[in-house]
Amino acid sequence: MKHKIEVNGIQLYSFHGCLEEEARIGGKYQVDVRILTDFAEAALTDDLTKTVDYVAVNEIVVEEMAIRSKLIEHVGLRILNRLKTEIKHPANYNVRIIKISPPINGDVKDVVVELEA
């Protein structure tokens, strides 16, 4: 059976981007993580070890977003790889990074990258 866990709206201030100003000034980001897994046993037993601990998911996101990268694609891959490596419960992950008000020529609300594995 497949179930879904979502950790949505992780709000961060990070320093990603190709421009030097982004390295100095930083910007606002939001990260959403969707996890497809089977947590039937956890639901029956009330045992956290039988599911994905979303506290650990949040910690991985916060730690990886704190490491500067030029591309949010790179950050997203790091997050995805750590989730797959460190979360011991079998699952498929979807990571969505939203860069709010990116410094590009135009009135753009956000830029989004999404990775899945």
FENWOKA-V86642 format. One record per pair of residues at least 12 apart in sequence whose ideal C-beta (glycine too) atoms are under 7 Angstrom apart, sorted by sequence separation. I is the first residue (numbers start at 1). J is the second residue. D is the distance in whole Angstrom. If there is no record, write none. Layout:
i-><I;I>
j-><J;J>
d-><D;D>
This chain:
i-><14;39;98;99;13;14;80;37;64;98;13;14;37;64;80;97;79;96;97;12;35;61;64;96;11;12;60;76;10;94;95;9;10;76;60;75;94;9;60;93;8;33;93;72;92;6;7;57;60;6;72;6;33;4;5;31;4;56;4;5;84;2;3;31;3;52;80;2;3;29;1;52;76;80;51;77;1;52;76;73;72;23;5;7;10;5;7;12;7;10;14;14;16;18;37;12;15;16;17;37;37;36;16;35;36;35;16;33;34;33;31;32;31;31;29;30;29;29;30;29;27;28;27;28;27;22;21;19>
j-><26;51;110;111;26;27;93;51;78;112;28;29;52;79;95;112;95;112;113;29;52;79;82;114;30;31;79;95;30;114;115;30;31;97;82;97;116;32;83;116;32;57;117;97;117;32;33;83;86;33;99;34;61;34;35;61;35;87;36;37;117;36;37;65;38;87;115;38;39;65;38;89;113;117;89;115;40;91;115;113;113;68;52;54;58;54;57;62;58;61;65;66;68;70;89;65;68;69;70;90;91;91;72;91;92;93;75;93;94;95;95;96;96;97;97;98;98;99;100;100;99;100;100;101;101;103;103;103>
d-><6;4;5;5;6;7;6;7;5;5;6;5;6;5;5;7;5;6;5;5;5;6;6;5;6;7;6;5;7;7;5;6;4;5;5;6;5;7;6;7;5;5;6;5;7;7;5;7;7;7;6;5;7;6;4;5;7;6;6;7;6;5;6;7;6;6;5;6;5;6;5;5;5;5;6;6;5;6;5;5;5;6;5;5;6;6;5;7;6;5;5;7;6;5;6;5;5;5;7;7;4;6;5;5;4;6;6;7;4;6;7;4;7;5;6;4;6;6;7;7;7;4;7;7;7;7;7;6>
